[in-house]
Amino acid sequence: MMHYKKTAQKTASGSTVLSEAGPAKAQGEKNKKSPLTISETILLTLFALVSVAVKQMLRLDLNLPGHSYVVYIFFLVFGPCYVNKKGAAAYMGIVAGIFAVIAGSRKGVLDILRFCMPAFFLELTRYLPTLGHPMVNRMVEGVLAALIMHGVKSGLNLVTGKPLEVVLIKFYPGLVTYPLIGCACGVCAYFMYGAVREYKGK
């Protein structure tokens, strides 16, 4: 989220229009293209480690598909939004996937895909036009990340030998619960980012 200065420009017909330009926009674009700093890398690493650690501990019998990924999806939306640089989401996904394997995931090395694929997809969304209000963007990011994670998880269950009927038992309910969880995470990430910006502005 960046603030742009409005500058007046005259068109060929003589009318005056406002365009987003100036130092604020140039600085924002420069920041997006610059590599991650050491402090930003440490921060994203911390987000990834905390989210996976909570996922490993959060094994509640809620019968709610996707509930254990709440913290990861939240940080996957919040982290790149806070750092606001290309490569932030992909880096978080890779670190989270590696840490999940080291922590003893049930799917082994294949479990990296469960964390990387949503992150890679969110990285691609940075090249697409925004949808308007920042909260809408965060909600869409959360929903898409959750759905991709659900699809990858279901695919891994099939590849690792689970019967199709067993996978489908959680697949169809997950088409409802995962998007709801992703949407809630997106909203929380939006308000958390706003709170952090307000705190830093004081």
QUIUR-V885695 format. One record per pair of residues at least 24 apart in sequence whose C-alpha atoms are under 10 Angstrom apart, sorted by the first residue. I is the first residue (numbers start at 1). J is the second residue. D is the distance in Angstrom with one decimal. If there is no record, write none. Layout:
i:I j:J d:D
i:I j:J d:D
//
This chain:
i:1 j:28 d:9.0
i:1 j:81 d:7.6
i:1 j:82 d:8.6
i:1 j:84 d:7.8
i:1 j:134 d:7.5
i:1 j:193 d:9.5
i:1 j:194 d:9.8
i:2 j:27 d:9.5
i:2 j:28 d:6.6
i:2 j:29 d:9.5
i:2 j:84 d:9.5
i:3 j:28 d:8.5
i:4 j:28 d:8.6
i:28 j:84 d:9.2
i:28 j:85 d:9.8
i:29 j:85 d:9.4
i:30 j:85 d:9.6
i:31 j:83 d:9.5
i:31 j:84 d:7.9
i:31 j:85 d:6.9
i:31 j:86 d:9.3
i:32 j:83 d:8.9
i:32 j:84 d:6.2
i:32 j:85 d:4.4
i:32 j:86 d:6.1
i:32 j:87 d:9.5
i:33 j:84 d:9.5
i:33 j:85 d:6.6
i:33 j:86 d:6.5
i:33 j:87 d:9.4
i:34 j:85 d:7.2
i:34 j:86 d:8.2
i:35 j:85 d:7.5
i:35 j:86 d:7.9
i:35 j:87 d:8.2
i:35 j:88 d:9.4
i:36 j:83 d:8.4
i:36 j:84 d:9.7
i:36 j:85 d:7.1
i:36 j:86 d:8.4
i:36 j:87 d:7.9
i:36 j:88 d:7.6
i:36 j:91 d:9.8
i:37 j:83 d:9.8
i:40 j:79 d:9.5
i:40 j:80 d:10.0
i:40 j:82 d:9.5
i:40 j:83 d:6.7
i:40 j:84 d:10.0
i:40 j:85 d:9.6
i:40 j:88 d:8.7
i:41 j:83 d:9.3
i:41 j:88 d:8.3
i:41 j:91 d:8.4
i:41 j:92 d:9.0
i:43 j:79 d:8.3
i:43 j:83 d:8.9
i:43 j:92 d:9.8
i:44 j:75 d:8.8
i:44 j:76 d:9.2
i:44 j:78 d:9.9
i:44 j:79 d:6.3
i:44 j:80 d:8.1
i:44 j:82 d:9.6
i:44 j:83 d:8.3
i:44 j:88 d:7.3
i:44 j:89 d:8.6
i:44 j:91 d:7.7
i:44 j:92 d:6.0
i:44 j:93 d:9.7
i:44 j:95 d:8.8
i:44 j:96 d:9.8
i:45 j:79 d:9.7
i:45 j:88 d:9.9
i:45 j:91 d:8.1
i:45 j:92 d:6.5
i:45 j:93 d:9.6
i:45 j:94 d:9.7
i:45 j:95 d:6.6
i:45 j:96 d:8.0
i:46 j:75 d:9.9
i:46 j:79 d:9.9
i:46 j:92 d:9.1
i:46 j:95 d:9.5
i:46 j:96 d:9.6
i:47 j:71 d:9.3
i:47 j:72 d:8.2
i:47 j:74 d:9.6
i:47 j:75 d:6.1
i:47 j:76 d:8.2
i:47 j:78 d:9.2
i:47 j:79 d:7.0
i:47 j:92 d:7.6
i:47 j:95 d:9.6
i:47 j:96 d:8.7
i:48 j:72 d:7.2
i:48 j:75 d:7.3
i:48 j:76 d:7.9
i:48 j:79 d:8.9
i:48 j:89 d:10.0
i:48 j:91 d:9.0
i:48 j:92 d:5.6
i:48 j:93 d:7.3
i:48 j:94 d:8.8
i:48 j:95 d:6.3
i:48 j:96 d:4.9
i:48 j:97 d:8.7
i:48 j:98 d:9.9
i:48 j:99 d:8.3
i:48 j:100 d:9.7
i:48 j:115 d:9.7
i:49 j:92 d:8.9
i:49 j:95 d:7.5
i:49 j:96 d:6.2
i:49 j:97 d:9.6
i:49 j:98 d:9.7
i:49 j:99 d:6.8
i:49 j:100 d:8.6
i:50 j:75 d:9.0
i:50 j:96 d:9.0
i:51 j:75 d:7.0
i:51 j:76 d:8.9
i:51 j:96 d:7.7
i:51 j:100 d:9.9
i:52 j:95 d:9.6
i:52 j:96 d:6.2
i:52 j:97 d:8.4
i:52 j:98 d:9.9
i:52 j:99 d:7.2
i:52 j:100 d:6.2
i:52 j:103 d:8.7
i:52 j:115 d:9.3
i:53 j:96 d:9.3
i:53 j:99 d:8.6
i:53 j:100 d:8.1
i:53 j:103 d:8.2
i:55 j:100 d:9.1
i:56 j:100 d:8.2
i:56 j:103 d:8.0
i:56 j:104 d:9.0
i:56 j:105 d:8.5
i:63 j:170 d:9.2
i:63 j:173 d:9.9
i:64 j:170 d:8.9
i:64 j:173 d:8.2
i:64 j:174 d:7.9
i:64 j:176 d:10.0
i:64 j:177 d:6.9
i:64 j:178 d:8.9
i:64 j:181 d:9.9
i:65 j:150 d:8.7
i:65 j:170 d:6.6
i:65 j:171 d:8.3
i:65 j:172 d:9.7
i:65 j:173 d:7.1
i:65 j:174 d:5.4
i:65 j:175 d:9.0
i:65 j:176 d:9.0
i:65 j:177 d:6.3
i:65 j:178 d:6.8
i:65 j:181 d:9.5
i:66 j:146 d:8.0
i:66 j:147 d:9.7
i:66 j:149 d:8.9
i:66 j:150 d:7.5
i:66 j:153 d:10.0
i:66 j:170 d:9.7
i:66 j:173 d:9.9
i:66 j:174 d:7.0
i:66 j:175 d:9.9
i:66 j:176 d:10.0
i:66 j:177 d:6.8
i:66 j:178 d:5.6
i:66 j:179 d:9.2
i:66 j:180 d:9.6
i:66 j:181 d:7.3
i:66 j:182 d:9.2
i:67 j:177 d:8.3
i:67 j:178 d:8.0
i:67 j:181 d:7.3
i:67 j:182 d:10.0
i:69 j:115 d:9.8
i:69 j:146 d:8.4
i:69 j:149 d:9.0
i:69 j:150 d:10.0
i:69 j:178 d:9.1
i:69 j:181 d:8.6
i:69 j:182 d:9.2
i:69 j:185 d:10.0
i:70 j:142 d:9.9
i:70 j:146 d:9.0
i:70 j:178 d:9.2
i:70 j:181 d:6.6
i:70 j:182 d:7.6
i:70 j:184 d:8.8
i:70 j:185 d:6.8
i:71 j:185 d:7.9
i:72 j:96 d:8.6
i:72 j:115 d:8.6
i:72 j:146 d:9.7
i:72 j:185 d:9.1
i:73 j:115 d:9.4
i:73 j:118 d:8.8
i:73 j:119 d:9.3
i:73 j:141 d:9.3
i:73 j:142 d:6.5
i:73 j:143 d:9.1
i:73 j:145 d:7.0
i:73 j:146 d:6.9
i:73 j:149 d:9.3
i:73 j:181 d:8.5
i:73 j:182 d:6.6
i:73 j:183 d:9.6
i:73 j:184 d:9.7
i:73 j:185 d:6.4
i:73 j:186 d:8.2
i:73 j:189 d:9.4
i:74 j:138 d:9.7
i:74 j:142 d:7.4
i:74 j:145 d:9.9
i:74 j:146 d:10.0
i:74 j:181 d:9.3
i:74 j:182 d:7.7
i:74 j:183 d:9.5
i:74 j:184 d:8.5
i:74 j:185 d:4.7
i:74 j:186 d:6.5
i:74 j:187 d:9.0
i:74 j:188 d:7.3
i:74 j:189 d:6.1
i:74 j:190 d:9.7
i:74 j:192 d:10.0
i:75 j:142 d:9.9
i:75 j:185 d:8.4
i:75 j:186 d:9.3
i:75 j:188 d:9.9
i:75 j:189 d:7.5
i:76 j:115 d:9.5
i:76 j:118 d:8.5
i:76 j:119 d:6.9
i:76 j:122 d:8.5
i:76 j:141 d:9.0
i:76 j:142 d:8.2
i:76 j:145 d:8.3
i:76 j:185 d:9.3
i:76 j:186 d:9.4
i:76 j:189 d:9.1
i:77 j:119 d:8.9
i:77 j:122 d:8.2
i:77 j:137 d:9.8
i:77 j:138 d:6.6
i:77 j:139 d:8.9
i:77 j:140 d:9.8
i:77 j:141 d:6.7
i:77 j:142 d:6.4
i:77 j:145 d:8.5
i:77 j:182 d:9.3
i:77 j:185 d:7.7
i:77 j:186 d:6.4
i:77 j:187 d:9.6
i:77 j:188 d:9.4
i:77 j:189 d:6.4
i:77 j:190 d:8.6
i:78 j:138 d:8.3
i:78 j:142 d:9.6
i:78 j:185 d:8.7
i:78 j:186 d:7.8
i:78 j:187 d:9.8
i:78 j:188 d:8.5
i:78 j:189 d:4.9
i:78 j:190 d:7.3
i:78 j:191 d:9.6
i:78 j:192 d:7.8
i:78 j:193 d:6.9
i:79 j:189 d:8.6
i:79 j:193 d:9.2
i:80 j:119 d:9.7
i:80 j:122 d:9.0
i:80 j:123 d:8.7
i:80 j:126 d:9.7
i:81 j:134 d:9.9
i:81 j:138 d:8.5
i:81 j:189 d:8.4
i:81 j:190 d:8.6
i:81 j:193 d:7.6
i:82 j:189 d:9.3
i:82 j:190 d:9.7
i:82 j:192 d:9.6
i:82 j:193 d:6.5
i:82 j:194 d:9.6
i:82 j:196 d:8.8
i:82 j:197 d:9.0
i:84 j:126 d:9.4
i:85 j:123 d:9.6
i:85 j:126 d:9.1
i:86 j:123 d:7.1
i:86 j:124 d:9.3
i:86 j:126 d:7.5
i:86 j:127 d:9.2
i:87 j:119 d:9.5
i:87 j:120 d:8.9
i:87 j:122 d:9.9
i:87 j:123 d:6.7
i:87 j:124 d:9.6
i:87 j:126 d:9.6
i:88 j:119 d:8.9
i:88 j:120 d:9.8
i:88 j:122 d:9.7
i:88 j:123 d:7.6
i:89 j:116 d:9.0
i:89 j:118 d:8.8
i:89 j:119 d:5.2
i:89 j:120 d:6.8
i:89 j:121 d:8.7
i:89 j:122 d:6.5
i:89 j:123 d:5.6
i:89 j:124 d:9.4
i:89 j:126 d:9.7
i:90 j:115 d:9.6
i:90 j:116 d:7.0
i:90 j:117 d:8.7
i:90 j:118 d:8.8
i:90 j:119 d:5.1
i:90 j:120 d:5.2
i:90 j:121 d:8.4
i:90 j:122 d:7.9
i:90 j:123 d:6.1
i:90 j:124 d:9.3
i:91 j:116 d:8.7
i:91 j:119 d:8.0
i:91 j:120 d:8.8
i:91 j:123 d:9.5
i:92 j:116 d:8.1
i:92 j:119 d:7.1
i:92 j:120 d:9.5
i:93 j:117 d:7.5
i:93 j:118 d:7.5
i:93 j:119 d:5.0
i:93 j:120 d:7.3
i:93 j:122 d:9.9
i:93 j:123 d:9.9
i:94 j:119 d:8.1
i:94 j:120 d:9.0
i:106 j:160 d:9.9
i:107 j:153 d:9.5
i:107 j:156 d:7.5
i:107 j:157 d:8.2
i:107 j:159 d:9.7
i:107 j:160 d:7.4
i:108 j:160 d:10.0
i:110 j:153 d:9.9
i:110 j:156 d:7.4
i:110 j:159 d:9.6
i:110 j:160 d:9.3
i:111 j:152 d:9.2
i:111 j:153 d:8.3
i:111 j:156 d:7.8
i:113 j:149 d:8.7
i:113 j:152 d:7.1
i:113 j:153 d:8.5
i:113 j:156 d:8.8
i:114 j:148 d:8.4
i:114 j:149 d:5.7
i:114 j:150 d:8.3
i:114 j:151 d:8.8
i:114 j:152 d:5.7
i:114 j:153 d:6.0
i:114 j:154 d:9.7
i:114 j:155 d:9.6
i:114 j:156 d:8.3
i:115 j:145 d:9.5
i:115 j:148 d:9.6
i:115 j:149 d:7.1
i:115 j:152 d:9.0
i:115 j:153 d:9.5
i:116 j:149 d:8.9
i:116 j:152 d:9.9
i:117 j:145 d:8.4
i:117 j:148 d:7.1
i:117 j:149 d:7.2
i:117 j:151 d:9.9
i:117 j:152 d:7.7
i:118 j:142 d:9.4
i:118 j:144 d:7.7
i:118 j:145 d:4.7
i:118 j:146 d:7.4
i:118 j:147 d:8.4
i:118 j:148 d:5.6
i:118 j:149 d:5.9
i:118 j:150 d:9.5
i:118 j:151 d:9.9
i:118 j:152 d:8.9
i:119 j:145 d:7.2
i:119 j:148 d:9.4
i:119 j:149 d:9.4
i:120 j:145 d:9.4
i:121 j:145 d:7.4
i:121 j:148 d:8.4
i:134 j:186 d:10.0
i:134 j:187 d:9.7
i:134 j:190 d:7.3
i:135 j:183 d:10.0
i:135 j:186 d:7.3
i:135 j:187 d:6.3
i:135 j:188 d:9.2
i:135 j:189 d:8.6
i:135 j:190 d:5.6
i:135 j:191 d:8.2
i:136 j:183 d:9.3
i:136 j:186 d:8.3
i:136 j:187 d:8.2
i:136 j:190 d:9.0
i:137 j:186 d:8.1
i:137 j:187 d:9.4
i:137 j:190 d:9.0
i:138 j:182 d:9.3
i:138 j:183 d:7.9
i:138 j:184 d:9.6
i:138 j:185 d:8.3
i:138 j:186 d:4.5
i:138 j:187 d:6.5
i:138 j:188 d:8.9
i:138 j:189 d:7.1
i:138 j:190 d:6.3
i:138 j:191 d:9.9
i:139 j:179 d:9.4
i:139 j:180 d:9.6
i:139 j:181 d:9.9
i:139 j:182 d:7.0
i:139 j:183 d:4.7
i:139 j:184 d:7.2
i:139 j:185 d:7.4
i:139 j:186 d:4.2
i:139 j:187 d:5.8
i:139 j:188 d:9.0
i:139 j:189 d:8.7
i:139 j:190 d:8.3
i:140 j:179 d:9.2
i:140 j:182 d:8.1
i:140 j:183 d:6.9
i:140 j:186 d:7.3
i:140 j:187 d:9.6
i:141 j:182 d:7.7
i:141 j:183 d:8.0
i:141 j:185 d:9.3
i:141 j:186 d:6.8
i:142 j:178 d:9.3
i:142 j:179 d:7.6
i:142 j:180 d:9.0
i:142 j:181 d:7.9
i:142 j:182 d:4.1
i:142 j:183 d:5.3
i:142 j:184 d:7.7
i:142 j:185 d:6.1
i:142 j:186 d:4.8
i:142 j:187 d:8.4
i:142 j:188 d:10.0
i:142 j:189 d:9.0
i:143 j:178 d:7.3
i:143 j:179 d:4.6
i:143 j:180 d:7.1
i:143 j:181 d:7.5
i:143 j:182 d:4.3
i:143 j:183 d:5.2
i:143 j:184 d:8.6
i:143 j:185 d:8.5
i:143 j:186 d:7.7
i:144 j:178 d:9.2
i:144 j:179 d:7.4
i:144 j:182 d:7.4
i:144 j:183 d:8.9
i:145 j:178 d:9.1
i:145 j:179 d:8.6
i:145 j:182 d:7.0
i:145 j:183 d:9.7
i:145 j:186 d:9.9
i:146 j:174 d:9.5
i:146 j:175 d:9.4
i:146 j:177 d:9.2
i:146 j:178 d:5.4
i:146 j:179 d:6.0
i:146 j:180 d:8.7
i:146 j:181 d:7.4
i:146 j:182 d:5.2
i:146 j:183 d:8.6
i:146 j:185 d:9.5
i:147 j:174 d:8.4
i:147 j:175 d:7.2
i:147 j:176 d:9.3
i:147 j:177 d:9.4
i:147 j:178 d:6.1
i:147 j:179 d:6.2
i:147 j:180 d:9.8
i:147 j:181 d:9.8
i:147 j:182 d:8.0
i:148 j:178 d:9.4
i:148 j:179 d:9.8
i:149 j:178 d:8.6
i:150 j:174 d:7.0
i:150 j:175 d:7.9
i:150 j:177 d:9.8
i:150 j:178 d:6.9
i:150 j:179 d:9.3
i:151 j:175 d:9.1
//
